Amino acid sequence: MEECKFCDEKFESEKNLHLHWEEHEEELNSHQKEKIKKAKREKEQKEEINRSRRRNLLLKGLTGVTLIIFVALVLPQVMSMFQSSSFELDRQPMLGDENASVTVVEFGDYQCPHCKTFDSEIKPKLKKEYIDTGHVKFYYINLPVIDETSGLAARAGEYIRENDRDNFWDFHSKLYGTETRLNEGIIVNTATETTNLTAEEIREGLDSQSTANELQADQRIANGNGVTSTPTVYVNGEQVGNNYQSIKTAIENNLKNGN
């Protein structure tokens, strides 16, 4: 049990204690206030993950007649809602020529080991063969599915894209290249090493509502396309395997057909 030094109330965990400290805000020092922010952020991220899991469980629970009714009556309406906005990419980081005829989109999680492999082995091949030659433009959409730290890394990426866009991909690649498990310190240090932003700015960005809104927008894109795992890859709006050969084949087919 954790005991509050200000009122002697006891709590089951340190995180709950830190959330309680908000009632004693006038008595706190700056270090304790930072702990409150971190606890609130982790709580919010956990609630978002739980909401996403509940939505997935609800969809999986539709069986038999209920599923038939859903497919026949509801699904067409839902799909029509997302047709024009589900792949809105204007606010996503882009690599390549904006006039390229083929669009590749990756949904990723900075803590996903398969996403790390994608970034270190597959993306460099795509960059050399198709992105640098002007045939493909590549977009990255955050989909933190592993834990709260995944959401923290995604928030950092959103903030950097908004405030230091030119250095986003340096941050992106270095964070994916981190060999140890991520934590807030590693994320902030990676950001300061690869961008023009200070540690204070990054930490403020992690807590900002605008950053949270951007991450929620990414989640809506994923939900609208039924994406629940990473890495998930689309080529010109069609989902393909996340291996190099599948992506290459889809790109070549689109180039051949003049798309």
N, C-alpha and C positions, 0 to 999 in steps of 0.2 A: 504494500500500500504506500502511496505517496501522500505526504502531509503538507498542506499549504502553510508556509511560514507566516502568512499574514492573518489567517483566521483559524488555523488548526484543523480545518476540514480535510477529510481524507478522500483519496481518489485511487481507483484501481490501476491507473497507468499514468506515466509521466505526461503523455499527450493530453489526457483529460485534465491533469493539473494545470498545464500551460493554458488550455482553453479557459479554465476557471480564473486564471490570473487577470483576465480582462476586467473582472469586477474590481480589481485593485489597481487599475491603470495608473493612478496618481502616485502610487508607492513604488512603481517599477523603475528599474534602470533600463538603459537602452538595450543591453544584452537580453534581458528578460522579455522586453517588448518584441525583439526579433524572434524569440522562441514562440511567442503567441502567434505571430504572423505565419511561422512555419507550421505550427499545429493546425491553424485554420486552413492553410493551403492544402495540407495533407488530408484534412477532413473533407474539403470540397472535392479534391481529386478522387478520394475513395468513394464518395457519394456518386460522382459521375460514372465511375467504373461500375458501381453496383446498379445504377440506373440502366446502363448499357447491357449488363448481364441479364437484368430482369426483362428488358425488351427482347433479348435473344431467346430467353426461356419461354416467353409468351408466344413468340413465333413458332418455336419448336413444339409447343403444346397443342397447336392447331392440328387436329387429326380428323379423319373420317368425313362426315357430312360438313362439319364446321370448316374444314380446309377447302372442300369443294365450293362451299358458298363464298368463302373468302376469295378464292381464285376467280370465281365467275363474276362476282359483283364488286368486291372492294379493290382487288389488285389492279384492275385496269384504271380505276380512278386515281389510285396512289401513283401508279407509274406515269400517268399523264401529268400529275403535279410536278414530277421530277424531271420530265423530259427536257425542259428548257433551262433548268438551274442545277441539275445534279452534278454537272461537270463544269461549273463556273470556275475558271482557272485564273481570272484576272489578278487575284490576290495570293496566288501561289508562287513560290520561287521557281524560276524557269532557267534552264541551261540550254543554250543554242540560239539559232536564228528564229526570231518570232514569225518569220514568213515561211518557215519549213512546212512542207506538206504533210508530214506525219507527226502525230503527237503521241508521246509515250508518257504515261502517268504511273508513278509508283506510290502506293500507300505503305508507309513504313513506321517502325518503332525503333528508336535509337538503342534500345536494349535487346532487340530481337537478334539472335545469332545468325539467322538466315538473312536478315536485312544487312548485317555486317558483311556477310559473304557477297551479297548482291552489290554492295557499294565498293568492295575491294576487288572483285573479280569480273562482274558482269557490266557494271556501269562504265568502267574504263574502256572496255571493248566497244560498247555502244558509242561512247564519246569519240573514240578514234575513228570508227568506221562510218558513223552516221551523223553524230551531233556536230563534230568539227567540220564535216564536209557540207553542212547546210541542209541535210535531208530530214533531220529529226530535231524536234524541240522536246526537252525532257522536263517534266514537272514532278515535284515531290509534295505529297500531302501527308501531314501527320496523322497517325492513328495509334496513339499510345494504348496498348492492350495488356501490357505485362503487369505494371504496378504504378504507384504514385510517382516514382522517380522517372518513369517513362513520360508521364505527363509534365514533369518539371523540365526535362530535356526538350520536349516539344514546345513548351512555353518559351524557352530560351530561343529556340529556332524561330518562332513566330515574331518575337521581339526584334531579333537581329534582322530578319527579312524586312521588317517595317522601318528600322532605324539605321541600318548599315547594309543595305541590300548587296552592294558590290562584294562584300566579304562573307556573305552567307555560305557559299559553297566551301570556302576554306574551313569555316566552323563545322559545317556538316560532315565533311570528310574526316577532319581530325577527331571529332567526337565519335564517329563510327569506328575510327581506328584505335580508340582507347582499349587497352587490353584488360584493365581491371573493371570491376562492377562500378557503374556510375553512382555518384552522389552529388549533392548540391555543390560542394566545393570543387569537384572535378569539372562540373558543367560550367560554373562561373569562371574558373581558371582557363578553360579551353576557349571560352568566349572572349576573355580579355587578351589572350594570346593571338587570336586570329582576327579580331575586329578592332575598330577604333573606339569601342565603348569601354567604360570603366566598370569595375566590379560593382560599384554602387548603382550605376545605371542598370546593369543586368539584374541585380536583385530587385530593384524597383519594378523592372519590367516583368519579373516573375510573378509579382503580386498585383500587377495592374489589371483593371477590368477589361481594357481594350485587348490585351493579350489573351485573356480568358475567352473573350468573344470570338477572336480569330480561331482559337482551338475548338470552340463549340461549332463554328461554321464548318471546320474540317470534319468534325464528327457527323454533322448533318449530311455532308457529301457522301461519307462512307455509308451511313444508314440508308441514304437514298438509292445506293447502288448495291446494297446487301453485302458490303465488305465488312468482314469480322476478323480477318487474320492478316498477318504481314509476312513477307512482302506480297502484296497483290498488285498485279501489273495490267494495265490496259494499253492497247495500241489502237489509236483512232476510235476510241469508245468501245472496243471489244476486249473482253477479258481474255488474257492468254496465260500460258504457263510462265512461272517466274524464272525459268532457265533461259540461257542465252539463245539456244537454238530456236525455241518457240517464239521468242521476241524477234529474232532475226527473220524468221520465216514470215511472220505477220508484217514486219516492216517491208520486206521485199515484195510481198503480195500487194501491199498498198501502193508502193512506188510503181510497180508494174502496171497497176490499174489506173495510174494517174491520180491517185487520191492525195 
